[in-house]
Amino acid sequence: MNKRNRKKTPAEKAEKKRLQQKYMTIFVNGKQKRVKREPTVDGIPVDEFIRMNADPIWLMQNEMYEELHEWESNAS
């Protein structure tokens, strides 16, 4: 007879959900690896969110000159 799996406690379920949000599973050379997920804002990567919402003053204060140049190129 096989041993039956027990049900997970609410704390174990919460921990599993937290880890799924923090890490993602990828395949490297046919093996599964757990890596951290990229940070996101409302489901959008942080870099993309900054490109969409930043103004020139904020970009200048945070020394993001490449983004500032790109922003000015698109504004013209």
mmJSON file of the N, C-alpha and C atoms, coordinates in Angstrom:
{"data_MODEL":{"atom_site":{
"group_PDB":["ATOM","ATOM","ATOM","ATOM","ATOM","ATOM","ATOM","ATOM","ATOM","ATOM","ATOM","ATOM","ATOM","ATOM","ATOM","ATOM","ATOM","ATOM","ATOM","ATOM","ATOM","ATOM","ATOM","ATOM","ATOM","ATOM","ATOM","ATOM","ATOM","ATOM","ATOM","ATOM","ATOM","ATOM","ATOM","ATOM","ATOM","ATOM","ATOM","ATOM","ATOM","ATOM","ATOM","ATOM","ATOM","ATOM","ATOM","ATOM","ATOM","ATOM","ATOM","ATOM","ATOM","ATOM","ATOM","ATOM","ATOM","ATOM","ATOM","ATOM","ATOM","ATOM","ATOM","ATOM","ATOM","ATOM","ATOM","ATOM","ATOM","ATOM","ATOM","ATOM","ATOM","ATOM","ATOM","ATOM","ATOM","ATOM","ATOM","ATOM","ATOM","ATOM","ATOM","ATOM","ATOM","ATOM","ATOM","ATOM","ATOM","ATOM","ATOM","ATOM","ATOM","ATOM","ATOM","ATOM","ATOM","ATOM","ATOM","ATOM","ATOM","ATOM","ATOM","ATOM","ATOM","ATOM","ATOM","ATOM","ATOM","ATOM","ATOM","ATOM","ATOM","ATOM","ATOM","ATOM","ATOM","ATOM","ATOM","ATOM","ATOM","ATOM","ATOM","ATOM","ATOM","ATOM","ATOM","ATOM","ATOM","ATOM","ATOM","ATOM","ATOM","ATOM","ATOM","ATOM","ATOM","ATOM","ATOM","ATOM","ATOM","ATOM","ATOM","ATOM","ATOM","ATOM","ATOM","ATOM","ATOM","ATOM","ATOM","ATOM","ATOM","ATOM","ATOM","ATOM","ATOM","ATOM","ATOM","ATOM","ATOM","ATOM","ATOM","ATOM","ATOM","ATOM","ATOM","ATOM","ATOM","ATOM","ATOM","ATOM","ATOM","ATOM","ATOM","ATOM","ATOM","ATOM","ATOM","ATOM","ATOM","ATOM","ATOM","ATOM","ATOM","ATOM","ATOM","ATOM","ATOM","ATOM","ATOM","ATOM","ATOM","ATOM","ATOM","ATOM","ATOM","ATOM","ATOM","ATOM","ATOM","ATOM","ATOM","ATOM","ATOM","ATOM","ATOM","ATOM","ATOM","ATOM","ATOM","ATOM","ATOM","ATOM","ATOM","ATOM","ATOM","ATOM","ATOM","ATOM","ATOM","ATOM","ATOM","ATOM","ATOM","ATOM","ATOM","ATOM"],
"id":[1,2,3,4,5,6,7,8,9,10,11,12,13,14,15,16,17,18,19,20,21,22,23,24,25,26,27,28,29,30,31,32,33,34,35,36,37,38,39,40,41,42,43,44,45,46,47,48,49,50,51,52,53,54,55,56,57,58,59,60,61,62,63,64,65,66,67,68,69,70,71,72,73,74,75,76,77,78,79,80,81,82,83,84,85,86,87,88,89,90,91,92,93,94,95,96,97,98,99,100,101,102,103,104,105,106,107,108,109,110,111,112,113,114,115,116,117,118,119,120,121,122,123,124,125,126,127,128,129,130,131,132,133,134,135,136,137,138,139,140,141,142,143,144,145,146,147,148,149,150,151,152,153,154,155,156,157,158,159,160,161,162,163,164,165,166,167,168,169,170,171,172,173,174,175,176,177,178,179,180,181,182,183,184,185,186,187,188,189,190,191,192,193,194,195,196,197,198,199,200,201,202,203,204,205,206,207,208,209,210,211,212,213,214,215,216,217,218,219,220,221,222,223,224,225,226,227,228],
"type_symbol":["N","C","C","N","C","C","N","C","C","N","C","C","N","C","C","N","C","C","N","C","C","N","C","C","N","C","C","N","C","C","N","C","C","N","C","C","N","C","C","N","C","C","N","C","C","N","C","C","N","C","C","N","C","C","N","C","C","N","C","C","N","C","C","N","C","C","N","C","C","N","C","C","N","C","C","N","C","C","N","C","C","N","C","C","N","C","C","N","C","C","N","C","C","N","C","C","N","C","C","N","C","C","N","C","C","N","C","C","N","C","C","N","C","C","N","C","C","N","C","C","N","C","C","N","C","C","N","C","C","N","C","C","N","C","C","N","C","C","N","C","C","N","C","C","N","C","C","N","C","C","N","C","C","N","C","C","N","C","C","N","C","C","N","C","C","N","C","C","N","C","C","N","C","C","N","C","C","N","C","C","N","C","C","N","C","C","N","C","C","N","C","C","N","C","C","N","C","C","N","C","C","N","C","C","N","C","C","N","C","C","N","C","C","N","C","C","N","C","C","N","C","C","N","C","C","N","C","C"],
"label_atom_id":["N","CA","C","N","CA","C","N","CA","C","N","CA","C","N","CA","C","N","CA","C","N","CA","C","N","CA","C","N","CA","C","N","CA","C","N","CA","C","N","CA","C","N","CA","C","N","CA","C","N","CA","C","N","CA","C","N","CA","C","N","CA","C","N","CA","C","N","CA","C","N","CA","C","N","CA","C","N","CA","C","N","CA","C","N","CA","C","N","CA","C","N","CA","C","N","CA","C","N","CA","C","N","CA","C","N","CA","C","N","CA","C","N","CA","C","N","CA","C","N","CA","C","N","CA","C","N","CA","C","N","CA","C","N","CA","C","N","CA","C","N","CA","C","N","CA","C","N","CA","C","N","CA","C","N","CA","C","N","CA","C","N","CA","C","N","CA","C","N","CA","C","N","CA","C","N","CA","C","N","CA","C","N","CA","C","N","CA","C","N","CA","C","N","CA","C","N","CA","C","N","CA","C","N","CA","C","N","CA","C","N","CA","C","N","CA","C","N","CA","C","N","CA","C","N","CA","C","N","CA","C","N","CA","C","N","CA","C","N","CA","C","N","CA","C","N","CA","C","N","CA","C","N","CA","C","N","CA","C","N","CA","C","N","CA","C"],
"label_alt_id":[null,null,null,null,null,null,null,null,null,null,null,null,null,null,null,null,null,null,null,null,null,null,null,null,null,null,null,null,null,null,null,null,null,null,null,null,null,null,null,null,null,null,null,null,null,null,null,null,null,null,null,null,null,null,null,null,null,null,null,null,null,null,null,null,null,null,null,null,null,null,null,null,null,null,null,null,null,null,null,null,null,null,null,null,null,null,null,null,null,null,null,null,null,null,null,null,null,null,null,null,null,null,null,null,null,null,null,null,null,null,null,null,null,null,null,null,null,null,null,null,null,null,null,null,null,null,null,null,null,null,null,null,null,null,null,null,null,null,null,null,null,null,null,null,null,null,null,null,null,null,null,null,null,null,null,null,null,null,null,null,null,null,null,null,null,null,null,null,null,null,null,null,null,null,null,null,null,null,null,null,null,null,null,null,null,null,null,null,null,null,null,null,null,null,null,null,null,null,null,null,null,null,null,null,null,null,null,null,null,null,null,null,null,null,null,null,null,null,null,null,null,null,null,null,null,null,null,null],
"label_comp_id":["MET","MET","MET","ASN","ASN","ASN","LYS","LYS","LYS","ARG","ARG","ARG","ASN","ASN","ASN","ARG","ARG","ARG","LYS","LYS","LYS","LYS","LYS","LYS","THR","THR","THR","PRO","PRO","PRO","ALA","ALA","ALA","GLU","GLU","GLU","LYS","LYS","LYS","ALA","ALA","ALA","GLU","GLU","GLU","LYS","LYS","LYS","LYS","LYS","LYS","ARG","ARG","ARG","LEU","LEU","LEU","GLN","GLN","GLN","GLN","GLN","GLN","LYS","LYS","LYS","TYR","TYR","TYR","MET","MET","MET","THR","THR","THR","ILE","ILE","ILE","PHE","PHE","PHE","VAL","VAL","VAL","ASN","ASN","ASN","GLY","GLY","GLY","LYS","LYS","LYS","GLN","GLN","GLN","LYS","LYS","LYS","ARG","ARG","ARG","VAL","VAL","VAL","LYS","LYS","LYS","ARG","ARG","ARG","GLU","GLU","GLU","PRO","PRO","PRO","THR","THR","THR","VAL","VAL","VAL","ASP","ASP","ASP","GLY","GLY","GLY","ILE","ILE","ILE","PRO","PRO","PRO","VAL","VAL","VAL","ASP","ASP","ASP","GLU","GLU","GLU","PHE","PHE","PHE","ILE","ILE","ILE","ARG","ARG","ARG","MET","MET","MET","ASN","ASN","ASN","ALA","ALA","ALA","ASP","ASP","ASP","PRO","PRO","PRO","ILE","ILE","ILE","TRP","TRP","TRP","LEU","LEU","LEU","MET","MET","MET","GLN","GLN","GLN","ASN","ASN","ASN","GLU","GLU","GLU","MET","MET","MET","TYR","TYR","TYR","GLU","GLU","GLU","GLU","GLU","GLU","LEU","LEU","LEU","HIS","HIS","HIS","GLU","GLU","GLU","TRP","TRP","TRP","GLU","GLU","GLU","SER","SER","SER","ASN","ASN","ASN","ALA","ALA","ALA","SER","SER","SER"],
"label_asym_id":["A","A","A","A","A","A","A","A","A","A","A","A","A","A","A","A","A","A","A","A","A","A","A","A","A","A","A","A","A","A","A","A","A","A","A","A","A","A","A","A","A","A","A","A","A","A","A","A","A","A","A","A","A","A","A","A","A","A","A","A","A","A","A","A","A","A","A","A","A","A","A","A","A","A","A","A","A","A","A","A","A","A","A","A","A","A","A","A","A","A","A","A","A","A","A","A","A","A","A","A","A","A","A","A","A","A","A","A","A","A","A","A","A","A","A","A","A","A","A","A","A","A","A","A","A","A","A","A","A","A","A","A","A","A","A","A","A","A","A","A","A","A","A","A","A","A","A","A","A","A","A","A","A","A","A","A","A","A","A","A","A","A","A","A","A","A","A","A","A","A","A","A","A","A","A","A","A","A","A","A","A","A","A","A","A","A","A","A","A","A","A","A","A","A","A","A","A","A","A","A","A","A","A","A","A","A","A","A","A","A","A","A","A","A","A","A","A","A","A","A","A","A","A","A","A","A","A","A"],
"label_entity_id":["1","1","1","1","1","1","1","1","1","1","1","1","1","1","1","1","1","1","1","1","1","1","1","1","1","1","1","1","1","1","1","1","1","1","1","1","1","1","1","1","1","1","1","1","1","1","1","1","1","1","1","1","1","1","1","1","1","1","1","1","1","1","1","1","1","1","1","1","1","1","1","1","1","1","1","1","1","1","1","1","1","1","1","1","1","1","1","1","1","1","1","1","1","1","1","1","1","1","1","1","1","1","1","1","1","1","1","1","1","1","1","1","1","1","1","1","1","1","1","1","1","1","1","1","1","1","1","1","1","1","1","1","1","1","1","1","1","1","1","1","1","1","1","1","1","1","1","1","1","1","1","1","1","1","1","1","1","1","1","1","1","1","1","1","1","1","1","1","1","1","1","1","1","1","1","1","1","1","1","1","1","1","1","1","1","1","1","1","1","1","1","1","1","1","1","1","1","1","1","1","1","1","1","1","1","1","1","1","1","1","1","1","1","1","1","1","1","1","1","1","1","1","1","1","1","1","1","1"],
"label_seq_id":[1,1,1,2,2,2,3,3,3,4,4,4,5,5,5,6,6,6,7,7,7,8,8,8,9,9,9,10,10,10,11,11,11,12,12,12,13,13,13,14,14,14,15,15,15,16,16,16,17,17,17,18,18,18,19,19,19,20,20,20,21,21,21,22,22,22,23,23,23,24,24,24,25,25,25,26,26,26,27,27,27,28,28,28,29,29,29,30,30,30,31,31,31,32,32,32,33,33,33,34,34,34,35,35,35,36,36,36,37,37,37,38,38,38,39,39,39,40,40,40,41,41,41,42,42,42,43,43,43,44,44,44,45,45,45,46,46,46,47,47,47,48,48,48,49,49,49,50,50,50,51,51,51,52,52,52,53,53,53,54,54,54,55,55,55,56,56,56,57,57,57,58,58,58,59,59,59,60,60,60,61,61,61,62,62,62,63,63,63,64,64,64,65,65,65,66,66,66,67,67,67,68,68,68,69,69,69,70,70,70,71,71,71,72,72,72,73,73,73,74,74,74,75,75,75,76,76,76],
"pdbx_PDB_ins_code":[null,null,null,null,null,null,null,null,null,null,null,null,null,null,null,null,null,null,null,null,null,null,null,null,null,null,null,null,null,null,null,null,null,null,null,null,null,null,null,null,null,null,null,null,null,null,null,null,null,null,null,null,null,null,null,null,null,null,null,null,null,null,null,null,null,null,null,null,null,null,null,null,null,null,null,null,null,null,null,null,null,null,null,null,null,null,null,null,null,null,null,null,null,null,null,null,null,null,null,null,null,null,null,null,null,null,null,null,null,null,null,null,null,null,null,null,null,null,null,null,null,null,null,null,null,null,null,null,null,null,null,null,null,null,null,null,null,null,null,null,null,null,null,null,null,null,null,null,null,null,null,null,null,null,null,null,null,null,null,null,null,null,null,null,null,null,null,null,null,null,null,null,null,null,null,null,null,null,null,null,null,null,null,null,null,null,null,null,null,null,null,null,null,null,null,null,null,null,null,null,null,null,null,null,null,null,null,null,null,null,null,null,null,null,null,null,null,null,null,null,null,null,null,null,null,null,null,null],
"Cartn_x":[0.825,0.0,0.878,0.431,1.155,0.728,1.665,1.376,0.611,-0.458,-1.248,-0.58,-0.701,-0.179,-1.119,-0.542,-1.377,-1.707,-2.755,-3.119,-2.159,-1.888,-1.005,-1.76,-1.062,-1.663,-1.773,-2.601,-2.697,-1.358,-0.525,0.79,1.68,1.626,2.419,1.93,0.618,0.06,0.485,0.454,0.858,2.332,3.156,4.599,4.855,4.118,4.269,3.879,2.778,2.329,3.344,3.913,4.916,6.161,6.593,7.769,7.501,6.272,5.94,5.951,5.57,5.597,7.023,7.894,9.265,10.195,9.986,10.873,10.109,10.843,10.257,11.186,10.635,11.393,11.742,13.024,13.48,14.246,14.464,15.234,16.605,17.66,19.029,19.656,20.051,20.644,19.739,18.449,17.498,17.171,17.644,17.359,16.604,15.738,14.989,15.844,15.788,16.481,15.492,15.599,14.743,15.545,15.012,15.675,14.684,15.222,14.355,13.683,12.451,11.728,12.233,12.109,12.466,11.417,11.836,10.852,9.896,8.634,7.636,6.792,6.188,5.236,3.964,2.91,1.638,1.815,2.697,2.907,3.82,4.358,5.247,6.66,7.679,9.045,9.366,10.191,10.486,11.069,12.0,12.621,11.586,10.669,9.627,8.687,8.357,7.489,8.134,9.429,10.144,10.127,10.379,10.371,9.021,7.943,6.604,6.185,6.636,6.082,7.027,8.314,9.259,9.233,9.46,9.591,11.081,11.452,12.872,13.556,12.85,13.471,13.84,12.927,13.193,14.357,14.376,15.471,16.808,16.826,18.049,18.506,17.571,17.909,18.47,18.019,18.455,19.545,20.125,21.266,20.996,19.807,19.443,19.519,20.734,20.949,20.581,20.794,20.438,18.933,18.169,16.715,16.267,16.962,16.629,16.851,17.97,18.252,17.182,16.792,15.754,14.415,14.102,12.857,12.832,13.962,14.038,13.958,14.52,14.47,13.037,12.276,10.894,9.987,10.323,9.505,9.617,10.736,10.947,10.219],
"Cartn_y":[-1.171,0.0,1.246,2.229,3.488,4.382,5.203,6.154,7.338,7.751,8.873,10.192,11.156,12.495,13.219,13.94,14.702,16.062,16.68,18.009,19.03,20.084,21.133,22.057,22.527,23.459,24.838,25.715,27.066,27.806,27.588,28.236,27.711,26.418,25.831,26.32,26.452,26.973,28.417,29.216,30.621,30.733,29.893,29.904,29.506,28.506,28.084,29.207,29.899,31.006,32.145,32.445,33.503,33.174,31.92,31.504,31.522,31.178,31.214,32.639,33.597,34.99,35.53,35.017,35.519,34.866,33.598,32.848,32.305,31.999,31.304,30.158,29.152,27.969,28.046,27.864,27.835,26.539,26.209,25.02,25.43,24.83,25.06,23.686,23.409,22.115,20.95,21.115,20.044,19.868,20.761,20.667,21.904,21.717,22.852,23.644,24.953,25.85,26.895,27.276,28.318,29.61,30.642,31.94,33.005,34.111,35.197,35.852,36.269,36.999,38.436,39.043,40.443,41.284,42.378,43.226,43.872,43.99,44.564,45.597,46.491,47.464,47.274,46.853,46.566,45.579,44.609,43.584,44.015,45.234,45.741,45.779,45.344,45.45,46.897,47.05,48.366,49.311,48.831,49.684,50.23,49.373,49.799,50.805,50.577,51.495,52.881,52.909,54.19,54.889,54.155,54.762,55.398,54.757,55.24,56.427,56.486,57.442,58.535,58.434,59.399,60.716,61.802,63.096,63.48,64.486,64.83,65.198,65.86,66.261,65.03,64.06,62.842,62.071,61.978,61.273,61.952,63.277,64.017,63.811,63.855,63.681,62.298,61.305,59.931,59.498,60.475,60.254,59.19,59.227,58.294,59.041,59.399,60.269,59.594,58.282,57.576,57.645,57.438,57.504,58.932,59.907,61.308,61.653,61.196,61.445,60.783,59.568,58.864,59.608,60.104,60.84,62.111,62.835,64.064,63.791,62.665,62.293,62.018,61.342,61.022,62.242,63.209,64.411,65.319,65.286,66.191,65.742],
"Cartn_z":[0.0,0.0,0.0,-0.742,-0.78,0.377,0.811,1.883,1.298,1.944,1.44,1.795,0.874,1.146,2.096,3.023,3.948,3.344,3.833,3.37,3.963,3.189,3.665,4.61,5.631,6.57,5.909,6.416,5.849,5.829,6.84,6.877,5.746,5.486,4.401,3.049,2.88,1.629,1.411,2.475,2.367,2.005,2.597,2.294,0.841,0.355,-1.038,-1.992,-1.689,-2.534,-2.534,-1.353,-1.242,-2.059,-1.997,-2.76,-4.263,-4.682,-6.105,-6.631,-5.793,-6.211,-6.242,-5.386,-5.28,-6.31,-6.607,-7.5,-8.697,-9.772,-10.91,-11.285,-11.914,-12.285,-13.762,-14.067,-15.459,-15.677,-16.94,-17.269,-17.783,-17.205,-17.641,-17.86,-19.082,-19.432,-19.031,-19.212,-18.93,-17.461,-16.606,-15.179,-14.731,-13.756,-13.231,-12.256,-12.39,-11.472,-10.99,-9.75,-9.191,-9.162,-9.802,-9.836,-9.369,-8.864,-8.405,-9.591,-9.406,-10.439,-10.496,-11.686,-11.82,-11.096,-10.455,-9.789,-10.792,-10.406,-11.293,-10.554,-11.323,-10.802,-11.609,-10.965,-11.63,-12.778,-12.623,-13.645,-14.782,-14.731,-15.772,-15.182,-15.937,-15.41,-15.009,-13.979,-13.416,-14.463,-15.29,-16.304,-17.286,-17.714,-18.648,-17.986,-16.72,-15.982,-15.882,-15.614,-15.527,-16.878,-17.949,-19.287,-19.595,-19.178,-19.503,-18.636,-17.371,-16.421,-15.924,-16.198,-15.639,-16.414,-15.688,-16.335,-16.363,-17.151,-17.295,-15.979,-15.084,-13.82,-12.993,-12.919,-12.155,-12.771,-14.098,-14.767,-14.476,-14.466,-14.2,-12.757,-11.804,-10.392,-10.107,-10.863,-10.639,-11.611,-12.316,-13.208,-14.265,-14.842,-15.902,-17.227,-17.612,-18.763,-20.081,-20.19,-21.419,-21.651,-20.575,-20.68,-20.989,-20.405,-20.651,-22.116,-22.672,-24.086,-24.976,-24.618,-25.387,-25.279,-24.068,-23.852,-24.687,-24.726,-25.505,-27.003,-27.448,-28.869,-29.294,-28.453,-28.773,-28.69,-27.837,-27.671,-28.879,-29.567,-30.711,-31.941],
"occupancy":[1.0,1.0,1.0,1.0,1.0,1.0,1.0,1.0,1.0,1.0,1.0,1.0,1.0,1.0,1.0,1.0,1.0,1.0,1.0,1.0,1.0,1.0,1.0,1.0,1.0,1.0,1.0,1.0,1.0,1.0,1.0,1.0,1.0,1.0,1.0,1.0,1.0,1.0,1.0,1.0,1.0,1.0,1.0,1.0,1.0,1.0,1.0,1.0,1.0,1.0,1.0,1.0,1.0,1.0,1.0,1.0,1.0,1.0,1.0,1.0,1.0,1.0,1.0,1.0,1.0,1.0,1.0,1.0,1.0,1.0,1.0,1.0,1.0,1.0,1.0,1.0,1.0,1.0,1.0,1.0,1.0,1.0,1.0,1.0,1.0,1.0,1.0,1.0,1.0,1.0,1.0,1.0,1.0,1.0,1.0,1.0,1.0,1.0,1.0,1.0,1.0,1.0,1.0,1.0,1.0,1.0,1.0,1.0,1.0,1.0,1.0,1.0,1.0,1.0,1.0,1.0,1.0,1.0,1.0,1.0,1.0,1.0,1.0,1.0,1.0,1.0,1.0,1.0,1.0,1.0,1.0,1.0,1.0,1.0,1.0,1.0,1.0,1.0,1.0,1.0,1.0,1.0,1.0,1.0,1.0,1.0,1.0,1.0,1.0,1.0,1.0,1.0,1.0,1.0,1.0,1.0,1.0,1.0,1.0,1.0,1.0,1.0,1.0,1.0,1.0,1.0,1.0,1.0,1.0,1.0,1.0,1.0,1.0,1.0,1.0,1.0,1.0,1.0,1.0,1.0,1.0,1.0,1.0,1.0,1.0,1.0,1.0,1.0,1.0,1.0,1.0,1.0,1.0,1.0,1.0,1.0,1.0,1.0,1.0,1.0,1.0,1.0,1.0,1.0,1.0,1.0,1.0,1.0,1.0,1.0,1.0,1.0,1.0,1.0,1.0,1.0,1.0,1.0,1.0,1.0,1.0,1.0,1.0,1.0,1.0,1.0,1.0,1.0],
"B_iso_or_equiv":[0.0,0.0,0.0,0.0,0.0,0.0,0.0,0.0,0.0,0.0,0.0,0.0,0.0,0.0,0.0,0.0,0.0,0.0,0.0,0.0,0.0,0.0,0.0,0.0,0.0,0.0,0.0,0.0,0.0,0.0,0.0,0.0,0.0,0.0,0.0,0.0,0.0,0.0,0.0,0.0,0.0,0.0,0.0,0.0,0.0,0.0,0.0,0.0,0.0,0.0,0.0,0.0,0.0,0.0,0.0,0.0,0.0,0.0,0.0,0.0,0.0,0.0,0.0,0.0,0.0,0.0,0.0,0.0,0.0,0.0,0.0,0.0,0.0,0.0,0.0,0.0,0.0,0.0,0.0,0.0,0.0,0.0,0.0,0.0,0.0,0.0,0.0,0.0,0.0,0.0,0.0,0.0,0.0,0.0,0.0,0.0,0.0,0.0,0.0,0.0,0.0,0.0,0.0,0.0,0.0,0.0,0.0,0.0,0.0,0.0,0.0,0.0,0.0,0.0,0.0,0.0,0.0,0.0,0.0,0.0,0.0,0.0,0.0,0.0,0.0,0.0,0.0,0.0,0.0,0.0,0.0,0.0,0.0,0.0,0.0,0.0,0.0,0.0,0.0,0.0,0.0,0.0,0.0,0.0,0.0,0.0,0.0,0.0,0.0,0.0,0.0,0.0,0.0,0.0,0.0,0.0,0.0,0.0,0.0,0.0,0.0,0.0,0.0,0.0,0.0,0.0,0.0,0.0,0.0,0.0,0.0,0.0,0.0,0.0,0.0,0.0,0.0,0.0,0.0,0.0,0.0,0.0,0.0,0.0,0.0,0.0,0.0,0.0,0.0,0.0,0.0,0.0,0.0,0.0,0.0,0.0,0.0,0.0,0.0,0.0,0.0,0.0,0.0,0.0,0.0,0.0,0.0,0.0,0.0,0.0,0.0,0.0,0.0,0.0,0.0,0.0,0.0,0.0,0.0,0.0,0.0,0.0,0.0,0.0,0.0,0.0,0.0,0.0],
"pdbx_formal_charge":[null,null,null,null,null,null,null,null,null,null,null,null,null,null,null,null,null,null,null,null,null,null,null,null,null,null,null,null,null,null,null,null,null,null,null,null,null,null,null,null,null,null,null,null,null,null,null,null,null,null,null,null,null,null,null,null,null,null,null,null,null,null,null,null,null,null,null,null,null,null,null,null,null,null,null,null,null,null,null,null,null,null,null,null,null,null,null,null,null,null,null,null,null,null,null,null,null,null,null,null,null,null,null,null,null,null,null,null,null,null,null,null,null,null,null,null,null,null,null,null,null,null,null,null,null,null,null,null,null,null,null,null,null,null,null,null,null,null,null,null,null,null,null,null,null,null,null,null,null,null,null,null,null,null,null,null,null,null,null,null,null,null,null,null,null,null,null,null,null,null,null,null,null,null,null,null,null,null,null,null,null,null,null,null,null,null,null,null,null,null,null,null,null,null,null,null,null,null,null,null,null,null,null,null,null,null,null,null,null,null,null,null,null,null,null,null,null,null,null,null,null,null,null,null,null,null,null,null],
"auth_seq_id":[1,1,1,2,2,2,3,3,3,4,4,4,5,5,5,6,6,6,7,7,7,8,8,8,9,9,9,10,10,10,11,11,11,12,12,12,13,13,13,14,14,14,15,15,15,16,16,16,17,17,17,18,18,18,19,19,19,20,20,20,21,21,21,22,22,22,23,23,23,24,24,24,25,25,25,26,26,26,27,27,27,28,28,28,29,29,29,30,30,30,31,31,31,32,32,32,33,33,33,34,34,34,35,35,35,36,36,36,37,37,37,38,38,38,39,39,39,40,40,40,41,41,41,42,42,42,43,43,43,44,44,44,45,45,45,46,46,46,47,47,47,48,48,48,49,49,49,50,50,50,51,51,51,52,52,52,53,53,53,54,54,54,55,55,55,56,56,56,57,57,57,58,58,58,59,59,59,60,60,60,61,61,61,62,62,62,63,63,63,64,64,64,65,65,65,66,66,66,67,67,67,68,68,68,69,69,69,70,70,70,71,71,71,72,72,72,73,73,73,74,74,74,75,75,75,76,76,76],
"auth_comp_id":["MET","MET","MET","ASN","ASN","ASN","LYS","LYS","LYS","ARG","ARG","ARG","ASN","ASN","ASN","ARG","ARG","ARG","LYS","LYS","LYS","LYS","LYS","LYS","THR","THR","THR","PRO","PRO","PRO","ALA","ALA","ALA","GLU","GLU","GLU","LYS","LYS","LYS","ALA","ALA","ALA","GLU","GLU","GLU","LYS","LYS","LYS","LYS","LYS","LYS","ARG","ARG","ARG","LEU","LEU","LEU","GLN","GLN","GLN","GLN","GLN","GLN","LYS","LYS","LYS","TYR","TYR","TYR","MET","MET","MET","THR","THR","THR","ILE","ILE","ILE","PHE","PHE","PHE","VAL","VAL","VAL","ASN","ASN","ASN","GLY","GLY","GLY","LYS","LYS","LYS","GLN","GLN","GLN","LYS","LYS","LYS","ARG","ARG","ARG","VAL","VAL","VAL","LYS","LYS","LYS","ARG","ARG","ARG","GLU","GLU","GLU","PRO","PRO","PRO","THR","THR","THR","VAL","VAL","VAL","ASP","ASP","ASP","GLY","GLY","GLY","ILE","ILE","ILE","PRO","PRO","PRO","VAL","VAL","VAL","ASP","ASP","ASP","GLU","GLU","GLU","PHE","PHE","PHE","ILE","ILE","ILE","ARG","ARG","ARG","MET","MET","MET","ASN","ASN","ASN","ALA","ALA","ALA","ASP","ASP","ASP","PRO","PRO","PRO","ILE","ILE","ILE","TRP","TRP","TRP","LEU","LEU","LEU","MET","MET","MET","GLN","GLN","GLN","ASN","ASN","ASN","GLU","GLU","GLU","MET","MET","MET","TYR","TYR","TYR","GLU","GLU","GLU","GLU","GLU","GLU","LEU","LEU","LEU","HIS","HIS","HIS","GLU","GLU","GLU","TRP","TRP","TRP","GLU","GLU","GLU","SER","SER","SER","ASN","ASN","ASN","ALA","ALA","ALA","SER","SER","SER"],
"auth_asym_id":["A","A","A","A","A","A","A","A","A","A","A","A","A","A","A","A","A","A","A","A","A","A","A","A","A","A","A","A","A","A","A","A","A","A","A","A","A","A","A","A","A","A","A","A","A","A","A","A","A","A","A","A","A","A","A","A","A","A","A","A","A","A","A","A","A","A","A","A","A","A","A","A","A","A","A","A","A","A","A","A","A","A","A","A","A","A","A","A","A","A","A","A","A","A","A","A","A","A","A","A","A","A","A","A","A","A","A","A","A","A","A","A","A","A","A","A","A","A","A","A","A","A","A","A","A","A","A","A","A","A","A","A","A","A","A","A","A","A","A","A","A","A","A","A","A","A","A","A","A","A","A","A","A","A","A","A","A","A","A","A","A","A","A","A","A","A","A","A","A","A","A","A","A","A","A","A","A","A","A","A","A","A","A","A","A","A","A","A","A","A","A","A","A","A","A","A","A","A","A","A","A","A","A","A","A","A","A","A","A","A","A","A","A","A","A","A","A","A","A","A","A","A","A","A","A","A","A","A"],
"auth_atom_id":["N","CA","C","N","CA","C","N","CA","C","N","CA","C","N","CA","C","N","CA","C","N","CA","C","N","CA","C","N","CA","C","N","CA","C","N","CA","C","N","CA","C","N","CA","C","N","CA","C","N","CA","C","N","CA","C","N","CA","C","N","CA","C","N","CA","C","N","CA","C","N","CA","C","N","CA","C","N","CA","C","N","CA","C","N","CA","C","N","CA","C","N","CA","C","N","CA","C","N","CA","C","N","CA","C","N","CA","C","N","CA","C","N","CA","C","N","CA","C","N","CA","C","N","CA","C","N","CA","C","N","CA","C","N","CA","C","N","CA","C","N","CA","C","N","CA","C","N","CA","C","N","CA","C","N","CA","C","N","CA","C","N","CA","C","N","CA","C","N","CA","C","N","CA","C","N","CA","C","N","CA","C","N","CA","C","N","CA","C","N","CA","C","N","CA","C","N","CA","C","N","CA","C","N","CA","C","N","CA","C","N","CA","C","N","CA","C","N","CA","C","N","CA","C","N","CA","C","N","CA","C","N","CA","C","N","CA","C","N","CA","C","N","CA","C","N","CA","C","N","CA","C","N","CA","C","N","CA","C","N","CA","C","N","CA","C"],
"pdbx_PDB_model_num":[1,1,1,1,1,1,1,1,1,1,1,1,1,1,1,1,1,1,1,1,1,1,1,1,1,1,1,1,1,1,1,1,1,1,1,1,1,1,1,1,1,1,1,1,1,1,1,1,1,1,1,1,1,1,1,1,1,1,1,1,1,1,1,1,1,1,1,1,1,1,1,1,1,1,1,1,1,1,1,1,1,1,1,1,1,1,1,1,1,1,1,1,1,1,1,1,1,1,1,1,1,1,1,1,1,1,1,1,1,1,1,1,1,1,1,1,1,1,1,1,1,1,1,1,1,1,1,1,1,1,1,1,1,1,1,1,1,1,1,1,1,1,1,1,1,1,1,1,1,1,1,1,1,1,1,1,1,1,1,1,1,1,1,1,1,1,1,1,1,1,1,1,1,1,1,1,1,1,1,1,1,1,1,1,1,1,1,1,1,1,1,1,1,1,1,1,1,1,1,1,1,1,1,1,1,1,1,1,1,1,1,1,1,1,1,1,1,1,1,1,1,1,1,1,1,1,1,1]
}}}
